[in-house]
Amino acid sequence: MIVTEWNEFKALDKPQLYRLMHRPIVIDGRNLYEAEEMQRLGFTYRAMGRGSGPAPMVAATGDDTSLPQHASDGEKTAGESQQLHCNLPQ
């Protein structure tokens, strides 16, 4: 997660950063990078306040407020919604 505009972060060697990260996920709170470049390099990239692509579906168990009310064939229903799992080192 990037929350600073320091020049050191603006000038990162992004290909090297990608190689060093176990899970190459970048949440850019300062919009330092271009989404297209980061995705081309293989990062999962989200920029705050920018439309950098669809967010993953995250719904609490039993929460169907963001799912279609009448799912057609092939669409997920509330009981089949995907869940985001994130295992961070402690």
C-alpha beads as a LAMMPS data file, in Angstrom:
LAMMPS data file: protein, C-alpha beads

90 atoms
89 bonds

1 atom types
1 bond types

-500.0 500.0 xlo xhi
-500.0 500.0 ylo yhi
-500.0 500.0 zlo zhi

Masses

1 110.0

Atoms # bond

1 1 1 0.000 0.000 0.000
2 1 1 1.442 3.336 -1.032
3 1 1 0.362 6.396 0.954
4 1 1 3.205 8.825 0.207
5 1 1 4.364 10.917 -2.749
6 1 1 8.061 10.658 -1.899
7 1 1 10.305 10.588 -4.965
8 1 1 11.789 7.257 -3.851
9 1 1 8.408 5.636 -4.447
10 1 1 7.814 7.452 -7.738
11 1 1 11.110 6.092 -9.097
12 1 1 10.810 2.443 -7.996
13 1 1 12.174 -0.247 -10.302
14 1 1 8.763 -1.831 -10.850
15 1 1 9.969 -5.005 -12.649
16 1 1 12.372 -5.676 -9.759
17 1 1 9.629 -4.946 -7.227
18 1 1 7.390 -7.465 -9.003
19 1 1 10.096 -10.143 -8.837
20 1 1 10.606 -9.536 -5.095
21 1 1 6.942 -9.624 -4.059
22 1 1 5.339 -12.913 -3.026
23 1 1 1.920 -11.534 -4.002
24 1 1 2.358 -8.551 -6.359
25 1 1 -0.578 -6.475 -5.141
26 1 1 -0.252 -2.673 -5.083
27 1 1 -2.850 -0.352 -3.581
28 1 1 -1.834 3.124 -4.676
29 1 1 -3.296 5.760 -2.370
30 1 1 -1.435 8.596 -4.123
31 1 1 -1.994 7.642 -7.795
32 1 1 1.744 7.468 -8.492
33 1 1 1.528 4.863 -11.242
34 1 1 -0.474 4.234 -14.400
35 1 1 -2.885 1.295 -14.104
36 1 1 -2.158 0.015 -17.620
37 1 1 1.595 -0.177 -16.972
38 1 1 1.203 -1.869 -13.592
39 1 1 -1.194 -4.462 -15.009
40 1 1 1.090 -5.046 -18.013
41 1 1 3.925 -5.758 -15.557
42 1 1 1.731 -8.356 -13.808
43 1 1 0.648 -6.456 -10.690
44 1 1 -2.825 -6.557 -9.231
45 1 1 -3.203 -2.781 -9.036
46 1 1 -5.824 -0.533 -7.483
47 1 1 -5.580 3.260 -7.414
48 1 1 -7.695 5.208 -4.943
49 1 1 -10.280 7.401 -6.639
50 1 1 -9.521 6.089 -10.133
51 1 1 -11.430 3.567 -12.153
52 1 1 -8.540 1.100 -12.357
53 1 1 -10.684 -1.918 -13.096
54 1 1 -13.439 -3.863 -11.417
55 1 1 -12.990 -4.517 -7.738
56 1 1 -13.175 -8.126 -6.583
57 1 1 -16.534 -9.281 -5.242
58 1 1 -16.450 -9.202 -1.472
59 1 1 -19.691 -9.930 0.345
60 1 1 -20.340 -11.006 3.885
61 1 1 -22.055 -14.347 4.302
62 1 1 -25.724 -13.860 3.515
63 1 1 -25.199 -10.353 2.052
64 1 1 -26.826 -10.234 -1.355
65 1 1 -27.176 -6.446 -1.642
66 1 1 -24.634 -6.163 -4.469
67 1 1 -25.747 -9.228 -6.425
68 1 1 -28.407 -9.353 -9.141
69 1 1 -31.869 -10.053 -7.758
70 1 1 -32.763 -12.312 -10.705
71 1 1 -29.638 -14.141 -11.759
72 1 1 -29.807 -15.642 -15.231
73 1 1 -28.031 -18.831 -16.261
74 1 1 -24.294 -18.504 -15.668
75 1 1 -24.538 -15.635 -13.168
76 1 1 -23.759 -16.169 -9.520
77 1 1 -26.460 -16.007 -6.898
78 1 1 -25.990 -14.856 -3.305
79 1 1 -25.173 -18.368 -2.129
80 1 1 -22.488 -18.736 -4.811
81 1 1 -20.763 -15.358 -4.375
82 1 1 -16.991 -15.324 -4.484
83 1 1 -15.105 -14.446 -1.329
84 1 1 -11.765 -12.675 -1.162
85 1 1 -9.192 -14.476 0.979
86 1 1 -6.039 -12.673 1.983
87 1 1 -3.357 -14.403 4.027
88 1 1 -0.868 -11.847 5.299
89 1 1 2.320 -12.785 7.153
90 1 1 2.164 -12.071 10.852

Bonds

1 1 1 2
2 1 2 3
3 1 3 4
4 1 4 5
5 1 5 6
6 1 6 7
7 1 7 8
8 1 8 9
9 1 9 10
10 1 10 11
11 1 11 12
12 1 12 13
13 1 13 14
14 1 14 15
15 1 15 16
16 1 16 17
17 1 17 18
18 1 18 19
19 1 19 20
20 1 20 21
21 1 21 22
22 1 22 23
23 1 23 24
24 1 24 25
25 1 25 26
26 1 26 27
27 1 27 28
28 1 28 29
29 1 29 30
30 1 30 31
31 1 31 32
32 1 32 33
33 1 33 34
34 1 34 35
35 1 35 36
36 1 36 37
37 1 37 38
38 1 38 39
39 1 39 40
40 1 40 41
41 1 41 42
42 1 42 43
43 1 43 44
44 1 44 45
45 1 45 46
46 1 46 47
47 1 47 48
48 1 48 49
49 1 49 50
50 1 50 51
51 1 51 52
52 1 52 53
53 1 53 54
54 1 54 55
55 1 55 56
56 1 56 57
57 1 57 58
58 1 58 59
59 1 59 60
60 1 60 61
61 1 61 62
62 1 62 63
63 1 63 64
64 1 64 65
65 1 65 66
66 1 66 67
67 1 67 68
68 1 68 69
69 1 69 70
70 1 70 71
71 1 71 72
72 1 72 73
73 1 73 74
74 1 74 75
75 1 75 76
76 1 76 77
77 1 77 78
78 1 78 79
79 1 79 80
80 1 80 81
81 1 81 82
82 1 82 83
83 1 83 84
84 1 84 85
85 1 85 86
86 1 86 87
87 1 87 88
88 1 88 89
89 1 89 90
